[in-house]
Amino acid sequence: MRDASGPRGTAGHAGSEPPQPRPGRAFAHTHGASGSGSPHRSDSRPPHTPRGVRHTGPGGRPGTTPPVPGRPALLSAAALLLFGVITWQVVTGGPLARLDTRVSRALAGRGPTPFTELLADLGSLQVALPALAAAAAYAVWRGRLGQALYAGLAMALVPALVVPLKLLVDRVGPLTADTGYYPSGHTATAMVAYGGAALLLRARWAVPVAILLTVATGVGLVLRGYHWPLDVAGSVCLFGPLLAAPWAGAVRRGARAPGAGGQGS
């Protein structure tokens, strides 16, 4: 009967000749390429990426994906393009504007009046401006005068841009024959005031709260019949680019300082 295991060495031959390396992947992984000096590589590449060239994430951990610096610019360009499309539809009475009319007629007057009125008032200067002023005072106290000035300039742009657009578009209101409703000044005020305050506070909770307050303002305006939905959307697209890059920077700062108690310096 043939021995299937093949010839074997006997005890008397043990150590008489060195073991021969097996060809194939095992040989490559034990010896590596000539002169590589790496016992576990099959080519001449170094065993790992040098620490000096590794990408680190927001928290400084190696191996994470680096931030994309052009993303806020792309989002801002997309928002401005969408604002142009919305404005064109409103001016020409296109399909989007006709859909906007049907949606607004279905929503206007819905919900408890005191609550929706309260939501709409979140975008008034009497409510939103003090929030921004308090955050600006805090930022100046912390030595961030430049950021406070930027937030103030963004707030000044609201009437400078909204008022001429209202006169130019001259859109009638949902529940009135009066005109001058596009874009929504209350939505723009809420977005810039609360968004600017969030940037100045540098707290982790501030940006989500600013977004929530802006959305609540728009919902209140539509439900009360003070604005068409496209009035609200147009303001968000117009003034969003003012906050896109600073908000992205605030998110990165918060991610780099996980132990800072939710607040930067």
N, C-alpha and C positions, 0 to 999 in steps of 0.2 A: 504494500500500500504506500502511495507516495506521500511524503511529508509535505503538507500544504503550507507549513510555516516557513519553509526554506531553511538553508543551512544556518546553524547557530554556532557561535564560538564556545569552546569548552573551557573549563576552569583553568586548564593548563595553558591556554592561549591568552588568558586575561592579561591585559596590559602589554601584550607583545607588540601591538601596533596601535597607533592613535586612531580614535574614531574618525570616520570620514564624514564630512558635512554633506547633508542631503541637498540636492539641487532644488530650485523652485523658490517659492515665497519664503519658506523658512530660512533658506540661506541668505536671501536678500535682507530679511529683517534682522538676522543676527549679525551680519557683517556690514551691511550698508554699502554705499558707493565708495569707491576707492578714495581714501583721504578725507572722507566726510567726518570721521571722528564721532559719529552718532551711532550708538549701538541699536537704535530702534527705528531708524529711517531707511527707506529703500532708495533714497535719492540724496542729492547734495544739499537740500534745503536745511536751514537751521531748525533745531527741534521745536522752537516756539518763536512767536513774534516778539521782537525786542520791546521792552516796556516803554521805551521812549517814543515809539511810533504807534502805540495802541491808541484807539479812540476811546475816550471816556464819556460816559453819559453825564446827565445833569448832576448826579450825586458823586461823580468822580470814580465810578466803578468801571473797570476795564471791560471791553467787549461789547458795550452798548452802542446803539446807533447814534452817530452825531446829529445834532439838530440841523434842520434844513433852513438856512438863512433866508432863502427866497420865498418861503411859504407865506408869510404875512403880505408880501408884495403881490403875490398871485391872488390871494384872497381879496385884497383891496381892489385889484384890477377887475376881478370877477364881480364884486359888489357894485362898482361904478358902472360896469357894463350893464348889469341888471337894472340899475337905476335908470339908465338911458332907455332901456326897453320898456320899463314900466311907464316912464314919462311919455314916451312916444305913443303907447297904447291909450293912456289917459287923454292926451291931446287929440288923438284921431278917433277916439271912441271905438277902438279895435275890439277883437274878441275877448281879450283879457279884461278890458274895462267893462264889457257887458256882463261877463261872469262876475266881476267885482260887484256890480250893481245888484245882481240876483242874490249873491251871498250876503251883502249888507242888508237888503230888505228882509232876508230870513232871520238875521241876527239882531237887528236894531230893536231896542226896547225889551230884549230878553234879560232875564236875571233880576234880582232885587235891586231896585233903584238906588237906595242908599249905599249899597256895597259897590255897585258899578260906578257910581259917582265918586266914591272914595278912590277907586282904582284910577279913574281918569284924572283925578286931581293930583296924583303922584307926579304927573308931568307938568304941573304948574310951577311958575317961578317961585311962588311963595313957599312951596314945599321942597323942590329940588335944589334951588340955589343955596339955601342955608346948609344943606348937606355937603355940597361941594366946597363952600366957604370954610366950614369946619375942618374938612380934610386938608384943604390948602393951608390953613393955619398950622395944623399939625405937621405938615410936610416942611413948612418954613422953620418951625421949631426944631425939626430934626436935621436941618441944614440942607434941604432939597428945594432950594428956591427955584432952580430952573424947571423942575417938574411942576411946581405950583404955577409958574408962569405959563407953561405949556397948557395945563388944564384950563387956566383962565382964558387963554387965547382960543382954545377949542370952543369954550362956552360962548365967547364973543362972536364966533363964526355962525352960531345958530341963527340969530336974527339976520345977520348979514347975507346968509344964503337962502333962508326960508322965505323971508318977506318978498324979495324980488321974484322967486319962483311962484309964490302964491298969486302975485299980480300977473305974472306972465301966463301961467296955465289957466287961472281963473275958473277953477272947477267948482261946481255947485255942491252944496252939502247934501247929506243923505236925507235929512228931515226938514230942510229949509230951502228957500229959493236964493239965499245969500250965496256968494261965491268966495273963492280964496281959501279952499280947503286942502289943496295939494301943494307941498307935502305937509304932514302933520307936525306942527311946531311943538306940541306937547310931547310927542314921541321923541323928537330930536332933543328937547330939553332934558327929558328923563335919561336918555341914552348917554348924552355927554356929561351930564351932572353926576349921575350915579357911577358911570363908567370911569370918569375922571377921579371921583372920590376913591374908587377901588384901587386905582393905580397909585394914588398918593398914600393910602393907608398901608399898602403892601401886606395885607393880611390874606391868608389862604381863603377865607370865607368871603372876602369882599367881592371878588369877581363874580362868583355864582349869585350872590345877593344882588349885584348890579344888574345882571342879566334878568333875574327874576322880577325886579322892580320895573325894568323896561318892558318886559313882556306883559306884566300886569297892567301897565299904563295903556299899552296898545289894546289889550282885551277890553278894558274899561271904556276906552274911546269908541270902539266898534259897537259894543253892546248898548252904550248910551245913545248911539246914533250921532255922535259928534264928528265921526270921521268914517270914510270908506276904508276897507281893509288895505287897499293899495296906497292910501295916504300914509298909513303906518309903515307898510313895507318900503315905500319910497324913502322915508326918513331914515330907516335902519340902513338901507343900502348907501345912502348919501353920506351919513356920518360914521358908519362903521369903520371906514378906512382911517379915520382920525385916531381910532383906538386899537386897530389891529396889531400894529408893531409894538406899541407899549404894552398891550395885554400879553403878547407872546413873551416879551422880556420879563414881565412880572411872573408868568407861569414858570419860566426857566429859573428865575431867582428862587422861587418857592421850592422848586424841585432840588436845587442845589443845597438848600439849607433845611433838611428835614428835621433837625433838632432845634430850630430857632424859635419854637413856640408859635409858629404860624405867622411870624412877622420878621421882615428884614430890618436892616439897620437904617 
